[in-house]
Amino acid sequence: MSGFPVFASRRVRSTPFSARIEASGLSAYTVYNHMLLPASFASLEEDCAHLKRAVQIWDVAAERQVQIKGRDARKLAVMMSARDLTKAVPGKGYYTPICMANGGMLNDPIALCIADDLFWFSIADSDMLLWAAGLAHAYQLEVEISEPDVSPLAIQGPLANQVMAEVFGEAVTALKFFAFDYFTWRGHKLMIARSGWSKQGGFEIYLHDSTLGLQLWDDIWEAGKEYDMRAGCPNLIERIEGGLLSYGNDMTREDTPLECGLEKFCQLESGHEFIGKQALLNQREAGLKKRIMGVHIHGDKIAPITKIAPCTIQGQTCGFVTSAVYSPDFDLNLGLAMLASEQAENGRQIEVEIDGQRRPAMICELPFKKGK
């Protein structure tokens, strides 16, 4: 990391919660969807341990919404999504890869069916609004494409249910995974989903008015005091342990959903037609040339890598590690790697070059399992 500060501007925006985040021990920002996204507080290791035992409040306003509204909203949503949204029902979210015509991934959002003529795509870090607007124009669809004033706030961790019940009532804890509903807070109806970018469980609150951000934060913070709530953020250690892929790090436009292990989210056998489907069918028939795997990297603890780390077998390149970090719970350096399919075999020994040093490593299946 460079260590230089990031200055907010109209190009790199702050969030409705930034004032509280910065008063809560923030130690680093990153930039995500042209917005500030908290990246670290006490340390990666301490933040991870706390997330697993208690509850955290995350400013994830950078998780922007691409809104598709109008008579052809479902038609466009279906066209864009590798997962079939033809029968998507209001009140449910659907994880879906978004592909170009060649099968390369543009994003992997949660598609939220708000109404029959209204969809939100809760996006990863890429300009998907431009893609949606371009398709709407090219196909002359009767839709409006916009980014609404919606700023998600996540409550994550094993004690998330208790905190949310304190603020929004016990009924919120009955939400099923990836389902959402509306709950009253200070006279406002807030959309809340059972979701979040961790394996610890929790909720995402879709704040509809940025002027309410600090009050919402303060109410949740007050309720969370007895549950050891802290400010937090998506944690690199926890996501790698859980095999959660990060768009822009572990997968890019150069990768397809099949190579990233996401085939179950692509309806290739149904009559559902989407952009990139034929390319994925062709790729599956021809066989994959690369695919994502886990790796155990031996030796001393490593710091989080900031660029890809080449992998070799007997001196021959076989791929690269995309993300890696030391996991205290596993007492291992864990990494995610895009590897040549013929070499991507569980238990195979390889070498990984990190900071000019070659380290022995072992390929493994995802998600990681202790003792294996």
C-alpha atoms as one frame of an Amber mdcrd trajectory, in Angstrom:
protein
   0.000   0.000   0.000   1.214   3.517  -0.762   0.167   5.014   2.574  -1.105
   8.194   0.916  -4.527   9.542   1.991  -7.552   9.456  -0.287  -9.335  12.781
  -0.729 -13.070  12.758  -1.383 -14.471  14.754  -4.304 -17.387  14.576  -6.698
 -15.471  11.744  -8.402 -14.648   9.919  -5.150 -17.614  10.553  -2.904 -17.970
  10.238   0.836 -21.061   8.508   2.261 -23.946   9.404   4.573 -22.073   7.570
   7.352 -18.525   8.865   6.790 -18.494  11.172   9.832 -19.312   8.283  12.180
 -16.923   5.874  10.458 -14.029   8.291  10.788 -14.786   8.771  14.490 -14.803
   5.007  15.092 -11.157   4.098  14.655 -10.945   3.906  10.862  -7.365   3.217
   9.750  -7.735   2.875   5.959 -10.091   3.598   3.077 -10.266   2.093  -0.381
 -12.240   3.334  -3.380 -15.204   1.317  -4.646 -17.740   2.432  -7.253 -16.243
   5.932  -7.096 -16.977   6.117  -3.357 -15.016   5.747  -0.142 -15.231   2.261
   1.353 -13.719   1.556   4.795 -10.965  -1.065   4.550  -9.530  -1.468   8.055
  -9.985  -0.394  11.669  -7.840  -1.951  14.453  -6.128  -4.490  12.172  -7.233
  -7.183   9.751  -6.684  -9.885  12.358  -8.400  -8.109  15.263 -11.292  -6.949
  13.078 -11.775 -10.521  11.821 -11.776 -12.046  15.302 -14.316  -9.502  16.544
 -16.583 -10.029  13.513 -16.718 -13.753  14.277 -17.672 -13.364  17.933 -19.875
 -10.260  18.160 -21.449  -7.761  15.742 -20.239  -4.959  13.493 -21.806  -2.044
  11.658 -20.446  -1.568   8.126 -20.650   1.473   5.895 -21.218  -0.197   2.519
 -22.851   2.773   0.804 -20.359   2.154  -2.018 -22.520  -0.846  -2.915 -24.506
   1.258  -5.389 -27.861   0.411  -6.925 -28.496   0.407 -10.659 -32.230   0.991
 -10.934 -34.172  -0.314 -13.933 -37.725   0.975 -14.008 -40.498   0.791 -16.561
 -42.540  -1.486 -18.769 -39.471  -3.344 -20.096 -37.605  -3.511 -16.760 -37.925
  -7.270 -16.415 -36.995  -7.802 -20.065 -33.747  -5.899 -19.601 -32.998  -7.543
 -16.244 -33.455 -10.978 -17.813 -31.296 -10.055 -20.814 -28.451  -8.909 -18.557
 -28.499 -11.748 -16.011 -26.917 -15.171 -16.360 -29.337 -16.276 -13.654 -32.900
 -16.525 -14.920 -34.945 -13.621 -13.543 -38.001 -14.379 -15.675 -39.965 -15.463
 -12.600 -38.211 -13.252 -10.046 -40.682 -12.235  -7.342 -40.846  -8.986  -5.364
 -39.169  -9.330  -1.989 -36.322 -11.583  -3.099 -32.714 -11.018  -4.105 -30.809
 -13.130  -6.612 -27.034 -13.373  -6.902 -26.194 -13.304 -10.614 -23.163 -12.962
 -12.867 -23.430 -10.308 -15.587 -21.560 -11.159 -18.797 -20.408  -9.588 -22.019
 -21.130 -11.335 -25.324 -17.811 -13.234 -25.026 -18.783 -14.559 -21.583 -16.393
 -12.304 -19.675 -17.824 -11.049 -16.396 -18.772  -7.386 -15.995 -20.163  -7.653
 -12.468 -21.701 -10.061  -9.963 -24.501  -8.121  -8.263 -27.499  -9.049  -6.190
 -30.554  -8.453  -8.382 -33.389  -7.195  -6.180 -36.896  -7.525  -7.564 -38.636
  -4.524  -5.990 -41.760  -4.778  -8.160 -42.746  -6.328 -11.477 -41.570  -3.189
 -13.273 -38.721  -2.212 -10.921 -35.354  -3.927 -10.341 -32.264  -2.862  -8.438
 -28.873  -4.363  -9.191 -26.771  -4.005  -6.045 -23.418  -3.947  -7.779 -19.789
  -4.831  -7.216 -17.057  -2.422  -8.288 -17.693  -1.649 -11.973 -19.753   0.859
 -13.945 -22.728  -1.354 -14.695 -25.116   1.582 -15.014 -23.404   2.439 -18.312
 -23.877  -1.133 -19.554 -27.579  -1.112 -18.641 -28.108   2.299 -20.256 -26.317
   1.202 -23.428 -28.420  -1.950 -23.751 -31.635  -0.042 -23.111 -30.758   2.385
 -25.900 -29.558  -0.286 -28.344 -32.703  -2.402 -27.928 -35.039   0.619 -27.677
 -36.475  -0.579 -24.372 -39.052   1.397 -22.441 -37.097   1.790 -19.205 -35.431
   4.437 -17.084 -31.898   3.711 -15.864 -30.703   5.594 -12.777 -28.708   5.435
  -9.549 -31.181   6.181  -6.743 -30.281   7.816  -3.432 -29.843   4.468  -1.681
 -26.989   3.810   0.739 -26.693   0.339   2.265 -25.600  -0.072   5.881 -24.682
  -3.624   6.901 -25.010  -5.252  10.325 -22.873  -8.399  10.351 -21.842 -11.013
  12.898 -23.370 -13.714  15.135 -25.142 -11.098  17.305 -26.684  -9.216  14.372
 -30.169 -10.606  15.082 -30.200  -9.148  18.591 -29.175  -5.672  17.479 -31.607
  -5.564  14.568 -34.498  -6.717  16.786 -33.735  -3.875  19.202 -34.026  -1.255
  16.449 -36.578  -2.676  14.010 -38.545  -5.226  16.022 -38.375  -8.999  16.327
 -40.072  -9.549  12.953 -36.911  -8.534  11.083 -35.124 -11.663  12.339 -37.618
 -13.864  10.457 -36.252 -12.768   7.072 -34.918 -15.630   4.955 -31.499 -15.444
   3.287 -31.572 -12.993   0.342 -35.164 -12.012   1.143 -36.089  -8.429   1.970
 -39.039  -6.499   3.365 -39.908  -3.066   4.703 -39.659  -2.111   8.377 -40.615
   1.085  10.150 -37.964   3.284  11.737 -38.772   6.771  13.059 -41.761   6.972
  10.741 -39.781   5.873   7.671 -40.132   2.602   5.790 -36.666   1.088   5.316
 -35.952  -1.846   3.036 -33.920  -4.483   4.893 -32.450  -7.676   3.430 -30.972
 -10.769   5.068 -27.643 -10.516   3.276 -24.098  -9.164   3.488 -20.558  -9.812
   2.325 -19.470 -12.150   5.095 -20.068 -15.739   6.145 -21.079 -14.629   9.659
 -24.665 -13.726   8.794 -26.455 -10.429   9.060 -28.491  -7.762   7.325 -28.239
  -4.909   4.857 -30.353  -1.811   5.401 -31.038   0.106   2.181 -31.267   3.687
   3.433 -33.392   5.665   0.963 -32.471   9.189   2.084 -28.851  10.167   2.722
 -29.896  12.964   5.121 -31.017  10.281   7.587 -27.651   8.502   7.644 -26.207
   9.783  10.920 -29.446   9.286  12.858 -29.754   5.709  11.592 -26.144   5.005
  12.521 -26.605   6.484  16.009 -29.748   4.463  16.759 -28.102   1.199  15.729
 -24.895   2.098  17.556 -26.808   2.754  20.783 -28.660  -0.560  20.495 -25.408
  -2.380  19.798 -23.515  -1.214  22.858 -24.567  -4.148  25.025 -23.540  -6.562
  22.259 -19.969  -5.226  21.893 -20.739  -3.617  18.547 -17.831  -2.050  16.660
 -17.488  -0.324  13.334 -16.128  -2.722  10.750 -15.924  -3.469   7.046 -15.666
  -6.412   4.656 -12.694  -8.319   6.025 -10.036  -9.805   3.743  -9.190 -12.696
   6.075 -12.810 -13.694   6.646 -13.768 -13.515   2.966 -10.796 -15.594   1.809
 -11.448 -18.207   4.503 -15.022 -18.428   3.234 -14.006 -18.545  -0.438 -15.878
 -15.316  -1.254 -14.627 -13.931  -4.554 -14.081 -10.200  -5.047 -14.880  -8.763
  -8.458 -11.871  -6.787  -9.699  -9.485  -8.862  -7.588 -10.277 -12.543  -8.076
 -12.340 -12.211 -11.259 -12.412  -9.616 -14.016 -13.669  -9.174 -17.569 -10.967
 -11.688 -18.548 -12.775 -14.450 -16.630 -16.097 -16.198 -17.172 -18.517 -17.409
 -14.489 -17.619 -21.006 -15.350 -13.935 -20.361 -14.658 -14.891 -18.722 -11.354
 -16.943 -21.676 -10.127 -20.258 -19.859 -10.602 -21.934 -22.194 -13.099 -24.785
 -22.951 -10.666 -25.849 -19.297 -11.009 -25.977 -19.501 -14.816 -29.108 -21.069
 -16.297 -27.500 -22.674 -19.342 -30.006 -25.513 -19.762 -33.210 -23.468 -19.644
 -34.788 -21.424 -22.413 -33.566 -18.279 -20.683 -31.574 -16.185 -23.145 -28.998
 -13.730 -21.827 -26.001 -11.864 -23.155 -23.003 -14.201 -23.130 -24.973 -17.463
 -22.955 -23.725 -18.875 -26.260 -20.128 -18.093 -25.336 -20.551 -19.955 -22.039
 -22.147 -22.944 -23.769 -19.261 -23.039 -26.237 -16.725 -22.801 -23.422 -18.348
 -25.592 -21.440 -18.383 -27.857 -24.496 -14.741 -27.099 -25.334 -13.596 -27.472
 -21.725 -12.246 -24.881 -19.335  -8.651 -23.744 -19.730  -8.457 -22.186 -16.264
 -10.410 -22.120 -13.016 -10.325 -20.607  -9.561  -8.878 -22.678  -6.694  -7.631
 -22.213  -3.164  -3.967 -22.410  -2.161  -2.116 -22.968   1.115   1.067 -20.896
   0.930   3.791 -22.220   3.219   6.381 -20.301   5.197   6.245 -17.172   7.337
   3.134 -15.043   7.634   2.473 -12.921   4.568   0.964  -9.469   4.353  -2.050
  -9.054   2.043  -0.808  -9.075  -1.537  -1.488  -5.967  -3.634  -0.762  -7.461
  -7.056  -1.069 -10.877  -8.609   1.520 -13.459  -7.555   2.738 -15.810 -10.341
   2.419 -19.578  -9.796   4.696 -22.184 -11.307   5.127 -25.963 -11.418   8.693
 -27.116 -12.078   9.474 -23.673 -13.457   6.508 -23.563 -15.842   3.842 -20.893
 -15.343   0.479 -22.345 -14.323  -1.475 -19.263 -13.214  -1.439 -16.668 -10.450
  -2.681 -15.951  -6.948  -5.257 -13.143  -6.947  -5.726 -12.591  -3.178  -3.801
 -13.929  -0.205  -3.431 -13.285   3.520  -2.447 -15.005   6.751  -5.368 -16.601
   8.630  -4.907 -16.895  12.419  -7.741 -19.439  12.719  -6.187 -21.725  10.103
  -2.632 -20.760  11.113  -1.872 -20.751   7.397  -1.364 -18.315   4.550  -4.494
 -18.738   2.424  -4.917 -17.570  -1.136  -7.261 -17.639  -4.117  -5.684 -18.502
  -7.444  -6.690 -18.642 -11.111  -4.897 -21.719 -12.401  -4.595 -23.682 -15.623
  -7.256 -26.412 -15.509  -4.833 -29.246 -16.225  -2.805 -28.216 -13.175  -5.698
 -27.243 -10.859  -5.720 -30.489  -8.901  -6.470 -30.759  -5.196  -3.267 -31.513
  -3.288  -0.877 -30.583  -6.109   2.307 -28.798  -5.020   3.218 -25.528  -6.737
   5.369 -22.463  -6.117   4.080 -18.911  -5.622   6.262 -15.836  -6.080   5.496
 -13.116  -3.515   7.674 -10.005  -3.238  10.407 -11.690  -5.263  10.476 -14.775
  -3.031   9.343 -18.200  -4.222   7.280 -20.091  -1.680   6.018 -23.673  -1.782
   2.238 -23.963  -1.839  -0.500 -26.573  -2.173  -3.655 -26.344  -4.279  -6.958
 -27.093  -2.515 -10.695 -26.934  -3.140 -12.836 -24.004  -2.031 -14.101 -23.140
   0.494 -11.141 -23.827   2.759 -11.499 -26.526   5.401  -9.434 -26.720   8.553
  -7.008 -29.607   8.724  -7.037 -30.143   4.958
